[in-house]
Amino acid sequence: MNLKAGFFDRKAKTRICYDDFHAAENLAEELRLKIPVTSDRPIVFVCIGTDRSTGDSLGPLVGSLLEEKNLQSFYVYGTLDEPIHAVNLKEKLTEIQNKHDNPFIIGIDACLGRVKNVGVIQLGDGPVKPGAGVNKELPAVGELHITGIVNVSGFMEFFVLQNTRLNLVMKMAKTIAGGIYQASLPNPKESWKEVNWEWEEEQTKAIGD
């Protein structure tokens, strides 16, 4: 988790509100424009975060949603089962570099920002910098980044993360996963909404209110 969205404000090319009607489609379109068209570089999404903190669970939620869809053209690391976080980040990045030849990595992480920007998904050039907001020395991740502003920064950030609504984080994760999924399709017109959503249904039954 990068606790400060401002790090990306100057670099972000695209800002999409998660609940815009065409949010997933717009994210997919921007991804297609930025992802290399050459087939010699594997496209790898590194979803950063932990399910031990609601606000920081955006990355592994995205990873798990994509894992269920068994993407054919992209590789995904970082899920609820196998999260990528501060403790294992360096190890996982080394593993990815060893497994893939010159991968094009896209980092996905949650962040905190201004009140008016909560719910905004950012796609931009350059890496995501996990831990930057809490002075942790962690490696930057990716040649592109996707970040989701899940709550407000500025005061007691860890408490804010723990009290972030899962409903918001899950909806943002679905939008991001939907955009990535659509970007992976040979036919861009196929809709994410038409895809069977077994994972979501199973989790809804298991959680319950």
C-alpha positions in Angstrom: 0.0 0.0 0.0 1.2 3.4 -0.9 -0.5 5.7 1.6 -0.1 8.8 -0.5 -1.8 9.2 -3.9 0.0 12.4 -4.6 3.1 10.5 -5.7 1.1 9.5 -8.8 -0.9 12.7 -9.4 1.7 14.2 -11.7 2.2 11.0 -13.7 -1.3 9.6 -13.9 -2.6 9.7 -17.5 -6.0 8.3 -16.7 -8.3 8.8 -13.7 -11.5 6.7 -13.7 -14.2 6.6 -11.0 -14.9 3.0 -10.2 -18.7 3.4 -10.5 -18.7 5.2 -13.9 -20.9 3.2 -16.2 -18.1 2.5 -18.7 -15.3 2.4 -16.1 -14.0 -1.1 -16.9 -14.2 -0.5 -20.7 -12.3 2.8 -20.4 -9.6 1.2 -18.3 -9.3 -1.7 -20.8 -9.0 0.8 -23.7 -6.2 2.7 -21.9 -4.4 -0.5 -21.0 -4.4 -1.6 -24.6 -2.8 1.7 -25.6 0.0 1.4 -23.0 0.8 -2.3 -23.1 3.5 -3.3 -25.7 2.1 -4.7 -28.9 5.1 -6.9 -29.4 4.6 -10.5 -28.3 8.2 -11.1 -27.1 7.6 -9.5 -23.6 5.2 -11.3 -21.3 2.6 -9.0 -19.6 2.7 -9.5 -15.8 0.4 -8.0 -13.3 1.7 -7.8 -9.7 -1.1 -7.2 -7.3 0.3 -5.9 -4.0 -1.4 -5.9 -0.6 -2.8 -8.1 2.2 -6.1 -9.4 3.3 -5.2 -8.6 6.9 -6.2 -5.0 6.3 -9.5 -4.1 4.5 -8.1 -1.0 2.8 -5.0 -2.8 1.7 -6.8 -5.8 0.2 -7.5 -4.2 -3.2 -4.5 -5.8 -4.9 -5.1 -9.4 -3.8 -8.8 -9.1 -4.5 -8.0 -8.1 -8.1 -5.5 -10.9 -8.3 -8.0 -13.5 -7.1 -10.8 -12.3 -9.4 -8.4 -12.5 -12.4 -7.1 -15.9 -11.3 -10.6 -17.3 -11.4 -10.9 -16.2 -15.1 -7.7 -18.1 -16.1 -6.3 -15.3 -18.4 -4.6 -16.6 -21.5 -2.5 -13.5 -22.5 -1.6 -12.1 -19.1 0.2 -13.4 -16.0 -1.1 -12.5 -12.5 0.7 -12.6 -9.2 -0.6 -11.7 -5.8 -4.0 -13.2 -4.7 -5.8 -13.7 -1.4 -4.3 -17.2 -1.2 -0.8 -16.0 -2.1 -0.6 -12.3 -1.3 2.4 -10.1 -2.2 3.2 -7.7 0.6 6.1 -5.9 2.3 7.6 -9.1 3.8 7.9 -11.1 0.5 7.9 -8.4 -2.2 11.6 -8.6 -3.0 11.5 -12.4 -3.1 8.4 -12.4 -5.4 9.9 -9.9 -7.8 13.1 -11.9 -8.1 10.9 -15.0 -8.7 9.0 -13.3 -11.5 12.1 -12.0 -13.2 13.6 -15.5 -13.1 10.5 -17.1 -14.5 9.8 -14.6 -17.3 12.1 -13.3 -19.9 12.1 -9.5 -19.8 8.6 -9.1 -18.4 6.5 -6.0 -18.8 5.3 -5.5 -15.2 2.2 -3.6 -14.2 1.9 -2.9 -10.4 -1.5 -2.8 -8.7 -1.9 -1.3 -5.3 -4.3 0.6 -3.0 -3.6 4.1 -1.8 -5.1 6.9 0.3 -5.9 10.4 -1.0 -8.2 13.3 -0.8 -11.8 12.9 0.1 -13.0 14.0 -3.4 -10.8 11.3 -5.0 -11.9 8.3 -3.0 -13.1 5.7 -5.4 -10.8 6.9 -8.2 -8.7 4.4 -10.2 -5.5 5.7 -11.6 -3.5 4.3 -14.5 -0.2 5.8 -15.3 3.4 5.4 -16.5 6.1 4.4 -14.1 6.2 2.1 -11.1 4.0 1.9 -8.0 6.1 2.5 -4.9 4.8 0.3 -2.0 5.4 1.6 1.5 6.4 5.1 0.4 3.8 6.7 2.7 5.2 5.0 5.8 8.9 5.3 5.0 9.5 1.7 4.2 12.3 0.8 1.8 10.6 -1.4 -0.7 11.4 -1.8 -4.4 9.4 0.0 -6.9 7.1 -2.2 -9.0 6.3 -2.0 -12.7 6.6 0.0 -15.8 3.0 1.0 -15.5 0.9 1.3 -12.3 -2.8 0.9 -11.4 -3.8 2.4 -8.1 -7.1 2.7 -6.4 -7.8 5.4 -3.8 -9.7 3.5 -1.1 -9.9 6.1 1.7 -8.7 9.5 3.0 -5.0 10.2 3.9 -3.5 12.6 6.4 -4.3 11.2 9.9 -3.9 7.8 11.5 -3.5 6.1 8.2 -3.3 2.5 9.6 -6.6 3.0 11.5 -8.2 4.4 8.4 -7.1 1.3 6.4 -8.5 -1.0 9.0 -11.8 0.8 8.9 -12.1 1.1 5.1 -15.4 -0.4 3.8 -14.9 -3.8 2.1 -17.9 -2.9 -0.1 -16.0 -0.1 -1.7 -12.7 -2.0 -2.1 -14.6 -5.0 -3.6 -16.4 -2.8 -6.1 -13.1 -1.1 -7.1 -11.4 -4.5 -7.4 -14.2 -5.7 -9.8 -13.8 -2.6 -11.9 -10.0 -3.0 -12.2 -10.3 -6.8 -12.8 -13.0 -6.2 -15.4 -10.8 -3.7 -17.3 -7.8 -6.0 -17.2 -9.9 -8.9 -18.4 -11.4 -7.0 -21.3 -7.9 -5.8 -22.3 -6.9 -9.5 -22.5 -9.6 -10.5 -24.9 -9.0 -10.9 -28.6 -12.4 -9.4 -29.2 -12.6 -6.1 -27.1 -16.4 -5.9 -27.6 -17.0 -8.9 -25.3 -18.5 -7.6 -22.1 -17.1 -8.4 -18.6 -20.7 -8.3 -17.4 -21.5 -11.4 -19.5 -18.8 -13.4 -17.8 -20.0 -16.0 -15.2 -19.1 -14.6 -11.7 -18.8 -17.8 -9.7 -16.1 -16.5 -7.4 -18.2 -13.5 -6.3 -21.2 -15.6 -5.7 -19.3 -18.1 -3.6 -17.7 -15.4 -1.5 -21.1 -13.6 -1.0 -22.6 -16.9 0.4 -19.6 -17.5 2.6 -19.5 -14.0 4.1 -23.1 -13.2 4.7 -24.4 -10.5 7.0 
